Amino acid sequence: MKWKKLGKLFDPTEHTLADNCVEFAQSPQVLEFDDFVRIYFSTREKDADGKFISHISFVEMDKGFKKIIRVSDHTILPMGALGCYDEHGIFPMNVLRDGDAILGFIGGWSRRVSVDIETSIGLAISKDDGLTFKRIGDGPVLCATPDEPFLVGDPFVLKIKDAYHMWYIYGTRWIPNPVTAVKERVYKIGHAVSTNAIDWIKTNRQIVADKLNENECQALPTVIFHNNEYHMAFCYRQAIGFRENSAAAYRIGYAHSADGLNWLRDDEHVGIDTTPDDWDSDMMCYPHLFRCNDKIYLLYNGNNFGRHGFGLAVLENE
């Protein structure tokens, strides 16, 4: 593949967002309309203790990705209830048009004590064309199991014939950082299938091979079907040192599959990498593949995990 970078599309620090959010536009996710596209993303505010809380917001753009039409000025989805899986935020939310409704698959997170975070996946539904969403309940639809004991998150869902297929991440271990003593997470990409988007059957195995080492962290899979094959973009990094060392930080990975279940990793043909002295010079993360106007695009975050927004690339060849 060969991608042409079109530059940064949106910087949240240049706009007024709902819920007192002033920074971060992470994990951009597209919903297409007749005359425009809406891009949902996870943004942040600080609570009374100065800790981050994640909200879902959106920006609407023309289909040429040249003009911002609208930035959301209202709460898309309220915070999770006290003690729930998404009490402290949503990152990310993957959206899927399904008949007259729009499904929002919630990557919910909450704080813990022995480690910093736990995550699960929930479901919310919109009946007003994606302007607001309502949870189907306070609990998750996909969460920890004996084989996947923690950190189930980063959902991406496609409806294939009569079944919903979800690619997501799950934690395999927590490891101590030898320098800071902070507990660092390790997570891999998995797969599950459902007939109703609520009850899921997990494949219960890692579906994308490691490239760096056994502690490689794989995040945010996104899948598109093209030329009779499934194509996945995701991001990956080292478990230790990724905040301080750009060589250990997130990069975009690539895999392809004939059936969506068995994947061949092929990062050599991902066709995109960091750009020196630019907004994505240190990292590229949280990708999202989508079609628009007969073209295939890739949304992604750059340096500082999307603190200053997201950019776009278009596929030039196949």
Secondary structure, DSSP 8 states (H G I E B T S, - for coil): -EEEEEEEEE-GGGS--STT--EEEEEEEEEE-SSEEEEEEEEEEE-TTS-EEEEEEEEEEETTS--EEEE--S-SS----TTSTTTTEEEEEEEEEETTEEEEEEEEEEE-SSSSEEEEEEEEEESSTTS--EES-SS-SB---SSS-EEEEEEEEEEETTEEEEEEEEEEEEEE-TTT--EEEEEEEEEEEESSSSSEEE--S--S--SS-TT-EEEEEEEEEETTEEEEEEEEE-SSSTTT-GGGS-EEEEEEESSSSS-EE-GGG------TTSTTSS--EEEEEEEETTEEEEEEE-HHHHTT-EEEEEEEE-
